[in-house]
C-alpha cells in the first residue's frame, strides 16, 4: 500500500468519526444531588499503533479494539456529558505495519480527530529516534507533557511541556507526566542526550506546584512507569509513586499493559487517597472516571467504568 493511496483512503473514511455510535456500556453516570459540577476523564494507554480491531479469528481479543469504534464511543460520551477530558499515557507507537509505513503520522492524526487533550511519551515513542518523533509531531494537535525527561540538549527542546493547566467548565485541572528510565530499555541512539530525572522527585515537585501555587482543583499524573513490578518490587512504579508523593489525585498509567477492573486506591505520604488506573493495551478498553465537585470545588464523589471496545459499537 502506498502512502498516497493510504492517505486518500483515510480521508475518504474520516466520516466514520461523525456517525452515530452505539449505546454506552452500562448505566450513564448522573450528577449526584448537591454536586455543583462534574468532570469526566476518559483515558487510554499503550495503543501500540493498533488502528484496526483485532480479527474475529484472533484467539485472545477477537473483534475488540479499533480507533473508529473508540472515536464513536467518545463522541457518544461527549454528547451526554458537558465536561470531558481525553488523555493518553504513552506508547502510542509500534506494533502494527501502520507504524512501520507511516512512522506515527496516522496515530497522531486520528488522536487529533478524536480530540485528545494531552499525552505523555512512552518508551516505544522513541523507537524512530527523536528525529522520527519530531517529524510526525506536527500531526498531533495536542501537547505532549513530559516532566522528568529533559530534552534541553536535543532536537525536542521546547516541543514538549513539563506541565499544563486546563480549565474545564471552571474546574482547574493540572497535569504533569513521568516516564520510565530509558537507559537499558531504549537504544542510546534513539533518545540521544535526553536526561532522565527521578520520577518521584519530579512528581513531588510538580504536584505541589500545581496544587499549592497554581491552586488546581485536580492534579493528574500521566505515567508511563508501569503499575507494578512483582519481580522487582523496588523499581519505581505507579504504586510506589502514589505512596511516596503528595498532592496527586489521579495517576493514569501505562507500560505494563495492566488490565485493571477498576481504579486502585493507595494512600499517599499525607495519608490521603490516590486513584491509579490503567486499561491494558491496544485500545481494547476506554478508561472512564467521573469526578463530582461541590460548590467549593472539593471532590464530593468519584465513579468509574472501564469500558470494552468491541463490535457492539456501531460506527
C-alpha positions in Angstrom: 0.0 0.0 0.0 1.5 3.4 -1.0 1.4 6.4 1.3 -0.6 8.4 -1.3 -3.2 5.6 -1.6 -3.5 5.1 2.2 -3.9 8.8 3.0 -6.6 9.1 0.3 -8.4 6.1 1.8 -8.1 7.7 5.3 -9.5 11.0 4.0 -12.4 9.2 2.4 -13.1 7.2 5.6 -12.9 10.1 8.0 -16.7 10.3 8.1 -16.8 7.4 10.4 -15.9 9.7 13.2 -19.1 11.7 12.8 -21.6 8.9 12.6 -23.8 8.0 15.5 -22.3 5.4 17.8 -24.0 2.6 19.7 -25.3 2.9 23.3 -22.8 3.5 26.1 -22.0 0.3 28.0 -23.6 0.3 31.4 -25.7 3.0 33.1 -25.0 6.6 32.3 -23.5 8.3 35.4 -25.6 11.1 36.6 -24.6 14.1 38.8 -25.4 13.3 42.4 -27.7 15.5 44.3 -25.9 18.5 45.9 -23.0 18.3 43.4 -22.2 21.5 41.6 -20.0 20.2 38.8 -18.9 17.0 37.1 -15.7 16.2 35.2 -15.4 13.1 33.1 -11.9 11.8 32.5 -11.5 9.4 29.5 -8.1 7.8 29.0 -6.0 5.2 27.1 -2.5 3.8 27.2 -0.2 1.6 25.2 -2.2 1.9 22.0 0.7 0.4 20.0 -0.5 1.5 16.6 -3.5 -0.8 16.8 -5.6 1.2 14.3 -7.9 -1.6 13.3 -9.8 -4.0 15.5 -8.4 -7.5 16.2 -9.7 -10.0 13.7 -12.6 -12.2 14.6 -10.3 -15.2 14.4 -7.8 -13.8 16.9 -7.8 -16.1 20.0 -7.4 -13.6 22.8 -9.3 -10.5 21.8 -11.5 -11.3 18.8 -13.4 -8.3 17.3 -12.1 -6.0 20.0 -10.4 -2.6 19.8 -10.2 -0.2 16.8 -9.7 3.5 16.6 -13.1 4.2 14.8 -15.1 2.4 17.5 -13.3 4.3 20.2 -14.0 7.5 18.4 -17.7 6.6 18.2 -17.8 5.8 21.9 -16.0 9.1 22.8 -18.4 11.0 20.6 -21.3 9.3 22.4 -20.0 10.3 25.8 -19.3 13.8 24.8 -22.9 14.1 23.6 -24.1 13.1 27.0 -21.6 15.0 29.2 -20.7 18.7 29.2 -17.3 18.4 30.7 -14.9 15.8 29.2 -11.1 15.3 29.1 -9.4 12.7 26.9 -5.8 11.7 27.9 -3.2 9.1 27.0 -0.3 7.7 28.9 2.2 6.8 26.2 3.4 4.0 23.8 1.3 5.3 21.0 3.8 3.9 18.5 4.9 0.4 17.5 3.0 -2.8 17.0 1.5 -2.9 13.5 2.6 -2.1 9.9 0.8 1.2 10.2 3.7 2.4 12.3 6.3 0.8 10.0 4.8 2.5 7.0 3.9 6.0 8.4 6.0 6.4 11.5 3.2 7.6 13.8 1.7 10.1 11.5 -1.6 8.2 11.3 -1.8 7.7 15.0 -1.4 11.4 15.7 -3.9 12.4 13.1 -6.6 10.1 14.4 -6.0 11.0 18.0 -6.3 14.7 17.0 -9.6 13.9 15.3 -10.8 12.3 18.5 -9.9 15.5 20.4 -7.2 14.2 22.8 -6.4 16.9 25.3 -2.9 15.6 26.2 -0.5 12.7 26.2 2.8 11.7 27.7 5.6 9.8 26.0 6.3 6.1 26.5 9.5 4.2 25.7 8.2 3.0 22.3 7.5 6.6 21.3 11.3 6.8 20.9 11.5 3.8 18.5 12.2 6.0 15.5 14.5 8.2 17.4 14.0 11.8 18.4 14.1 12.7 14.7 11.2 10.4 13.9 9.1 11.7 16.7 9.8 15.3 15.7 9.0 14.6 12.1 5.4 13.4 12.8 4.8 15.7 15.9 3.1 18.5 13.8 0.2 16.0 13.2 -0.6 15.9 16.9 -2.9 18.8 17.7 -2.5 18.1 21.5 0.5 18.6 23.8 3.0 16.0 25.0 3.6 16.5 28.7 6.9 15.2 29.8 8.1 16.3 33.2 11.1 14.0 34.1 12.6 13.8 30.6 14.9 16.8 30.0 15.2 17.4 26.3 17.3 20.6 26.6 20.3 19.3 24.6 18.2 17.5 21.9 16.1 18.4 18.9 12.9 18.1 21.0 13.9 21.1 23.2 10.8 23.2 23.6 8.5 20.8 21.8 7.1 19.2 24.9 5.7 20.7 28.1 6.6 19.9 31.7 3.0 20.6 32.8 -0.2 22.0 31.6 -3.2 23.5 33.3 -6.7 23.1 31.8 -9.8 25.0 32.7 -12.8 22.6 32.3 -16.0 24.5 33.0 -14.5 26.2 36.0 -12.6 23.2 37.2 -8.9 23.8 37.2 -7.0 20.6 36.2 -3.2 20.4 36.4 -1.4 17.7 34.5 2.2 16.5 34.5 3.8 13.4 33.1 6.5 11.0 34.1 8.2 8.3 32.1 10.3 5.2 32.7 14.1 5.2 32.6 15.2 4.9 29.0 18.8 3.5 29.5 18.8 -0.2 29.1 15.3 -0.1 27.6 15.8 2.1 24.6 18.9 2.4 22.5 21.1 5.4 23.2 20.9 6.5 19.6 17.1 6.7 19.9 17.0 9.0 22.9 20.3 10.8 22.4 21.1 13.4 25.1 17.7 13.1 26.8 18.2 13.3 30.5 16.1 11.1 32.8 15.2 12.6 36.2 13.9 10.8 39.2 10.1 10.5 38.7 9.3 10.6 42.4 11.2 13.8 43.0 9.8 15.4 39.8 6.2 14.2 40.7 6.5 15.7 44.2 7.8 19.0 42.7 5.1 19.4 40.1 2.2 18.1 42.1 3.0 20.6 44.9 3.4 23.4 42.4 0.1 22.6 40.7 -1.9 22.1 43.8 -0.4 24.7 46.1 0.9 27.5 43.9 -1.4 27.2 40.9 -4.4 26.2 43.0 -5.6 23.4 40.8 -8.7 21.6 41.9 -7.5 18.3 40.5 -3.9 17.1 39.8 -3.4 14.3 37.3 -0.2 12.4 36.6 0.2 10.8 33.2 2.6 8.0 34.0 4.5 5.5 31.8 6.3 3.9 34.7 4.2 0.7 35.0 1.6 -0.3 37.5 3.7 -2.9 39.4 6.8 -5.0 39.1 6.5 -8.2 41.1 9.9 -9.5 40.1 11.5 -6.2 41.1 9.3 -4.6 43.8 11.8 -1.8 44.5 11.5 -0.5 40.9 9.6 2.8 40.7 6.0 2.0 39.6 2.7 3.8 39.9 2.1 2.1 43.3 5.4 3.4 44.6 4.8 6.8 43.1 1.4 7.1 44.8 2.8 6.1 48.2 5.8 8.4 48.1 4.3 11.7 46.9 1.6 14.2 47.9 -0.9 16.3 46.1 -1.6 13.8 43.2 -5.3 13.0 42.9 -5.2 10.6 40.0 -2.4 8.6 38.3 -3.3 7.3 34.8 -0.7 4.7 34.0 0.8 2.7 31.2 3.8 0.5 30.2 2.9 -2.8 31.9 -0.3 -3.4 29.9 -2.2 -4.0 33.1 -5.9 -4.6 32.8 -7.5 -3.2 36.0 -11.2 -4.0 36.5 -11.4 -0.7 38.4 -9.1 2.0 39.6 -7.0 1.1 42.6 -6.8 3.3 45.7 -3.5 3.9 47.5 -2.5 6.1 50.5 0.0 8.9 49.8 2.6 10.4 52.2 0.0 12.8 53.6 -2.5 10.0 54.4 -4.8 10.9 51.5 -6.2 8.6 48.8 -4.7 8.5 45.3 -6.5 6.7 42.5 -4.5 4.7 40.0 -5.9 3.3 36.8 -4.6 1.5 33.7 -6.6 0.0 30.8 -4.3 -2.7 29.3 -3.1 -2.1 25.8 -4.1 -1.9 22.1 -7.1 0.2 22.7 -9.2 -2.7 24.0 -10.7 -0.6 26.7 -11.5 3.1 27.3 -11.0 4.2 30.8 -13.6 6.4 32.4 -13.5 8.2 35.8 -16.1 10.8 36.8 -15.3 13.4 39.5 -18.1 15.2 41.2 -17.4 18.6 42.8 -19.3 20.6 45.4 -19.8 24.3 45.1 -16.4 24.9 46.7 -14.7 22.7 44.1 -13.9 19.9 46.5 -14.3 16.4 45.2 -17.5 15.0 46.6 -17.8 11.7 44.9 -16.0 9.6 42.3 -17.4 6.9 40.0 -15.7 4.8 37.3 -16.4 2.5 34.4 -13.6 0.9 32.3 -15.5 0.3 29.0 -14.9 -2.5 26.5 -14.3 -1.5 22.8 -15.9 -4.2 20.6 -18.1 -4.8 17.6 -21.3 -3.8 19.5 -20.2 -0.2 18.9 -21.6 0.9 15.5 -19.5 3.4 13.5 
